[in-house]
Amino acid sequence: MSRMVGATSIQPRILSSFVGDRFIQSAQPLHQLFRYNPGSKHLSMQLSRTLSGLTNLLFNRRNLDGLSNKRKRLRPGKLSPRRPVPDHIPRPSYVKSRKPPGIASGPEVHDEKGIDCMRASGRLAAQVLEYAGTLVKPGIKTDEIDQAVHQMIIDNGAYPSPLGYGGFPKSVCTSVNECICHGIPDSRALEDGDIVNIDVTVYLNGYHGDTSTTFLCGNVDDEARKLVQVTKECLYKAISICAPGVEFKKIGKTIHDHADNYRYGVVQQFVGHGVGRVFHADPVILHYRNNDAGRMVLNQTFTIEPMLTIGSINPIMWDDNWTVVTEDGSLSAQFEHTILITQDGAEILTQC
């Protein structure tokens, strides 16, 4: 589950992706940047702090004419009552408060016992996500996916980490089509051609395992399939460069470079994060080009979770204070893994 880092359309707040308020980004309309009038399709682009020169700017520009208008925009559905968790299952400390705890200072670095616990929580999260993916088909309600995920997690003696985080009402995030992240499962049924990101985090034996995948629902068009595939490639390319001593900023460059090859946008307000005994810890993992300091250390755990868009990267938040959608209704995809830094590189903890 990502954290958010402040935006022009979203007031800086602590969310569960959720976000520190340490960065405030700026956006300019494309017609100001390019002296181009996109007509009714108003898109805006955020500039990374290291973007230099008109050549890079033009290279990063997406195809304004390629946005699909066939899909209906998402609308909020009805929410079912909060699902109970048996009393014997340990809860994270934030569950008693409606205020998100923010990003804990200090990295999550583990001893041998901690690594074993992280492997267990990551393995369960991966198994739950894999099961959730088998449910994705036209006609199923996202609330039904939440019910199945909730039951599988508690059956395994774990707590669904999103439930009660800052008041989040469900056990999983389901982000459909233009939803960038933090979609709340509700009465909306998935439709043929949808894409849906399912974001699972479990709290097992005092450790969180966090992962997500964007699934295809029924007959998905080539445009959406390509976005999903490239987003997945971005994640795995980023993981492949991780190792002790590697600068965190190389993650953002790797993702941004690959997204640029396809003229996809990289969402900047939502970030990866340290994860382990707490849900969100240092470091903040930026998925775009940046100059942030910091290097990976042995036995450290954190998430990488790039979010790519076909069109605008500017997020709009719904009145529920969670659901975040693209400004122009264009498709967005996300993939996420929790990884452990090892002597030889990185171990994916949330892979079946």
C-alpha distance (Angstrom), angle and dihedral (degrees) to the residues before:
residue distance angle dihedral
M1 . . .
S2 3.77 . .
R3 3.75 129.6 .
M4 3.78 124.9 -133.1
V5 3.78 127.2 -127.3
G6 3.80 108.6 -161.9
A7 3.79 128.8 -80.2
T8 3.77 144.4 -167.1
S9 3.80 93.5 -108.0
I10 3.80 93.9 37.1
Q11 3.75 121.2 57.5
P12 3.81 111.6 -125.3
R13 3.78 107.2 -92.7
I14 3.76 140.0 141.7
L15 3.77 110.4 -93.6
S16 3.69 131.0 164.4
S17 3.96 99.8 -98.7
F18 2.48 32.3 26.4
V19 4.14 106.0 165.9
G20 3.61 151.6 -119.7
D21 3.77 117.2 -142.4
R22 3.76 92.6 -134.4
F23 3.80 96.4 109.3
I24 3.80 128.3 51.9
Q25 3.78 111.3 -170.6
S26 3.79 127.3 -158.1
A27 3.77 129.9 -142.1
Q28 3.79 134.3 -161.8
P29 3.82 127.5 -166.9
L30 3.79 113.6 -105.4
H31 3.79 92.0 -121.3
Q32 3.83 88.3 62.0
L33 3.78 91.8 49.3
F34 3.78 97.5 43.2
R35 3.82 103.9 19.3
Y36 3.75 83.5 -118.0
N37 3.78 125.4 138.6
P38 3.80 109.9 -147.2
G39 3.81 91.8 -171.6
S40 3.77 112.8 -146.1
K41 3.80 93.3 -8.4
H42 3.78 99.4 85.3
L43 3.77 109.0 -173.6
S44 3.76 127.7 169.0
M45 3.78 131.2 -163.0
Q46 3.76 128.6 -149.5
L47 3.76 115.5 -141.2
S48 3.77 119.8 -134.9
R49 3.77 114.6 -128.3
T50 3.80 91.7 -111.1
L51 3.81 98.3 46.6
S52 3.78 106.3 125.8
G53 3.77 132.9 -178.1
L54 3.77 135.2 4.5
T55 3.81 91.5 -89.4
N56 3.81 92.4 64.6
L57 3.77 91.0 42.2
L58 3.78 93.4 53.8
F59 3.80 91.2 44.1
N60 3.80 90.6 55.4
R61 3.79 94.0 51.7
R62 3.76 115.1 113.4
N63 3.80 126.9 -139.4
L64 3.79 105.4 -91.0
D65 3.78 93.2 -167.4
G66 3.80 94.6 55.1
L67 3.80 97.9 73.0
S68 3.78 115.2 117.6
N69 3.79 118.8 -131.2
K70 3.80 95.9 -177.3
R71 3.78 95.9 95.6
K72 3.76 124.5 80.4
R73 3.77 114.6 -119.5
L74 3.78 115.7 -105.2
R75 3.78 117.8 -99.0
P76 3.81 128.4 -169.8
G77 3.80 115.5 -95.1
K78 3.79 131.1 -159.9
L79 3.79 120.1 -70.8
S80 3.77 123.5 -135.8
P81 3.83 120.7 -138.5
R82 3.80 118.5 -77.1
R83 3.80 111.2 -84.3
P84 3.81 117.3 -119.5
V85 3.79 125.2 -119.6
P86 3.82 119.1 -150.6
D87 3.80 113.6 -104.4
H88 3.80 94.0 -121.7
I89 3.83 92.9 64.2
P90 3.84 111.8 93.0
R91 3.79 114.9 -120.2
P92 3.81 128.8 -148.1
S93 3.80 112.2 -106.6
Y94 3.81 93.9 -111.7
V95 3.81 93.1 64.8
K96 3.80 91.7 83.0
S97 3.79 91.5 57.4
R98 3.81 130.0 59.2
K99 3.81 89.2 -148.2
P100 3.80 116.6 92.2
P101 3.81 111.0 -123.8
G102 3.80 95.3 -133.9
I103 3.78 125.4 -141.3
A104 3.79 113.6 -31.5
S105 3.79 115.2 -131.3
G106 3.77 117.3 -115.0
P107 3.82 129.3 40.8
E108 3.78 125.7 -85.1
V109 3.82 102.9 -110.6
H110 3.79 117.3 166.3
D111 3.77 142.4 -155.2
E112 3.79 120.8 -139.7
K113 3.80 93.6 -81.6
G114 3.79 91.3 48.7
I115 3.79 91.4 50.4
D116 3.81 90.3 52.3
C117 3.81 89.5 51.3
M118 3.80 91.7 48.3
R119 3.79 90.4 50.6
A120 3.81 89.9 51.8
S121 3.80 95.0 49.4
G122 3.79 91.6 43.5
R123 3.79 92.1 49.5
L124 3.80 92.2 51.0
A125 3.81 92.0 47.4
A126 3.81 89.6 51.7
Q127 3.80 92.5 49.5
V128 3.81 92.0 48.5
L129 3.80 91.6 48.9
E130 3.79 92.0 48.2
Y131 3.82 89.8 52.2
A132 3.81 91.7 46.9
G133 3.79 89.4 54.0
T134 3.79 91.5 57.6
L135 3.81 88.5 60.7
V136 3.80 94.5 57.6
K137 3.80 107.9 110.9
P138 3.80 136.7 122.1
G139 3.80 111.7 -72.4
I140 3.80 100.3 25.9
K141 3.79 114.7 120.4
T142 3.78 118.4 -128.7
D143 3.81 86.6 -128.4
E144 3.81 88.6 60.7
I145 3.81 88.9 54.4
D146 3.80 88.7 51.3
Q147 3.80 91.1 50.7
A148 3.82 92.1 51.7
V149 3.81 92.9 45.9
H150 3.80 92.0 47.4
Q151 3.79 92.4 51.3
M152 3.80 94.9 47.6
I153 3.79 92.4 49.5
I154 3.79 95.9 50.2
D155 3.82 91.4 42.1
N156 3.81 85.6 61.7
G157 3.80 92.6 51.5
A158 3.81 94.3 -106.4
Y159 3.80 134.4 121.2
P160 3.84 121.9 -124.0
S161 3.81 99.7 -118.5
P162 3.83 98.4 -149.4
L163 3.81 93.0 56.1
G164 3.78 106.5 103.6
Y165 3.81 95.4 -2.4
G166 3.80 101.6 144.8
G167 3.78 87.7 -22.8
F168 3.82 95.9 -52.9
P169 3.83 102.2 163.2
K170 3.80 102.9 -150.4
S171 3.80 141.3 55.8
V172 3.80 98.7 -121.8
C173 3.80 138.6 23.6
T174 3.81 117.8 -119.0
S175 3.81 112.6 -171.0
V176 3.80 114.1 -174.1
N177 3.83 127.3 -161.9
E178 3.83 107.7 -48.3
C179 3.81 92.5 16.6
I180 3.80 106.2 111.5
C181 3.80 95.7 -166.6
H182 3.83 147.7 -37.8
G183 3.78 96.2 48.5
I184 3.81 110.5 172.6
P185 3.82 114.3 -131.5
D186 3.80 109.8 -115.9
S187 3.80 144.3 147.8
R188 3.81 95.5 -60.7
A189 3.78 111.9 116.9
L190 3.78 119.1 -139.8
E191 3.80 113.3 -108.9
D192 3.78 131.8 -145.8
G193 3.80 108.0 -85.0
D194 3.81 96.5 25.0
I195 3.77 123.8 132.1
V196 3.81 117.3 -149.1
N197 3.78 131.5 -170.9
I198 3.79 113.3 -148.3
D199 3.81 112.9 -161.6
V200 3.81 115.2 -163.7
T201 3.79 127.0 -174.6
V202 3.80 123.6 172.5
Y203 3.80 130.5 -169.1
L204 3.81 108.2 -146.6
N205 3.81 125.9 169.0
G206 3.79 90.3 -16.1
Y207 3.83 97.9 -49.6
H208 3.81 132.6 99.8
G209 3.82 124.8 -135.7
D210 3.82 114.5 -165.9
T211 3.81 129.4 -169.0
S212 3.80 143.0 144.5
T213 3.80 141.1 -173.7
T214 3.79 133.7 -170.9
F215 3.80 109.0 -128.6
L216 3.80 129.7 -160.6
C217 3.80 117.7 -124.3
G218 3.77 114.7 -150.5
N219 3.81 118.5 -52.8
V220 3.80 104.4 4.4
D221 3.80 118.9 -173.9
D222 3.79 123.4 -117.0
E223 3.81 93.9 -107.0
A224 3.80 92.3 58.9
R225 3.81 93.7 40.6
K226 3.80 90.8 54.1
L227 3.81 92.7 50.1
V228 3.80 91.0 50.8
Q229 3.80 93.1 47.6
V230 3.81 94.6 48.5
T231 3.81 92.0 47.4
K232 3.79 89.4 53.8
E233 3.80 90.3 48.5
C234 3.81 89.7 52.0
L235 3.79 90.7 56.4
Y236 3.79 95.5 49.0
K237 3.80 93.6 43.7
A238 3.81 88.5 53.3
I239 3.81 92.6 48.9
S240 3.82 90.8 49.8
I241 3.82 92.7 63.8
C242 3.82 95.3 49.1
A243 3.82 119.4 111.2
P244 3.82 139.5 126.2
G245 3.80 110.8 -57.4
V246 3.81 96.2 16.4
E247 3.81 114.6 134.7
F248 3.79 114.1 -112.2
K249 3.80 90.5 -135.5
K250 3.82 89.0 69.4
I251 3.81 87.9 70.5
G252 3.79 91.5 61.3
K253 3.79 93.6 44.9
T254 3.81 92.4 49.8
I255 3.81 92.6 50.8
H256 3.80 95.4 42.0
D257 3.81 93.0 48.1
H258 3.80 92.6 52.7
A259 3.81 93.5 44.9
D260 3.81 89.5 50.8
N261 3.80 89.9 58.9
Y262 3.81 87.7 67.1
R263 3.82 97.3 32.0
Y264 3.77 92.2 -115.7
G265 3.77 121.1 151.5
V266 3.80 122.6 -119.4
V267 3.81 114.4 -140.9
Q268 3.80 108.8 -128.7
Q269 3.80 105.4 -173.1
F270 3.81 95.8 68.9
V271 3.76 121.7 64.0
G272 3.76 145.9 -176.4
H273 3.78 118.5 -111.3
G274 3.75 148.2 -171.2
V275 3.78 111.1 -79.5
G276 3.79 134.7 -174.6
R277 3.78 127.4 87.7
V278 3.79 86.5 12.3
F279 3.80 126.6 41.9
H280 3.81 96.2 -126.6
A281 3.79 123.8 22.3
D282 3.78 139.9 148.2
P283 2.94 135.3 -36.8
V284 3.80 107.7 65.0
I285 3.82 106.2 -145.6
L286 3.81 111.8 -147.1
H287 3.80 115.1 -158.3
Y288 3.82 95.8 -158.2
R289 3.81 133.4 63.4
N290 3.79 110.4 -67.6
N291 3.78 144.2 150.6
D292 3.79 98.5 -131.2
A293 3.78 116.2 145.4
G294 3.79 127.1 -126.3
R295 3.78 140.0 90.1
M296 3.79 135.2 -136.3
V297 3.80 118.3 -101.7
L298 3.80 132.3 -155.4
N299 3.82 116.0 -85.4
Q300 3.81 93.0 13.4
T301 3.82 120.9 140.5
F302 3.80 127.5 -154.1
T303 3.79 141.5 142.6
I304 3.78 130.4 -108.4
E305 3.81 112.2 -161.7
P306 3.81 116.7 163.6
M307 3.81 119.2 -167.2
L308 3.80 115.9 -158.0
T309 3.80 130.0 -172.4
I310 3.78 135.5 -162.3
G311 3.80 91.8 -142.5
S312 3.77 135.2 5.0
I313 3.81 119.2 14.1
N314 3.79 92.3 -159.4
P315 3.82 111.9 111.7
I316 3.78 127.4 -142.1
M317 3.81 119.6 -160.6
W318 3.79 122.1 -143.5
D319 3.78 122.8 -131.0
D320 3.81 89.8 -97.8
N321 3.84 86.7 74.8
W322 3.81 91.3 -128.4
T323 3.80 114.7 60.8
V324 3.81 110.4 87.0
V325 3.82 120.7 -168.2
T326 3.80 135.0 177.7
E327 3.76 115.1 -90.4
D328 3.80 93.8 -123.0
G329 3.81 99.4 36.3
S330 3.81 92.6 -108.8
L331 3.79 120.5 149.9
S332 3.79 122.0 -86.4
A333 3.81 129.8 -168.4
Q334 3.81 133.6 -170.4
F335 3.80 138.9 -172.9
E336 3.79 126.8 -174.1
H337 3.79 140.2 -175.6
T338 3.78 134.8 176.2
I339 3.79 109.0 -131.6
L340 3.81 136.5 -167.6
I341 3.81 119.9 -144.9
T342 3.82 108.3 -128.7
Q343 3.80 135.7 179.3
D344 3.79 90.6 -95.0
G345 3.81 99.6 40.1
A346 3.79 127.5 -76.9
E347 3.79 134.9 -21.5
I348 3.80 117.3 -149.7
L349 3.80 105.3 -133.5
T350 3.81 96.2 -175.1
Q351 3.78 99.9 55.7
C352 3.78 121.5 107.7
